[in-house]
Amino acid sequence: MPCIPARRGRRKPASHDRKLYKQRHRVENLFARLKDWRHIATRYDRCCELFLSAICIAATVMFWL
């Protein structure tokens, strides 16, 4: 189910769930901030566990800053 709000100029705006959109926006912002970390954006790790641990470390640092 889409949760993207309609544009302001639309004559008949489509309905959307504001709460779900807010959660979606937070997740998208997290991915945008994670891509600032070059190591994660280019995915240097070959092993999935190492990549996941790098994401966890970056998320923890971003949380504390």
Secondary structure, DSSP 4 states (H G I P E B T S, - for coil): ---PPPPTT-SSPPP--HHHHHHHHHHHHHHHHHTTSHHHHTT--SSHHHHHHHHHHHHHHHHH-
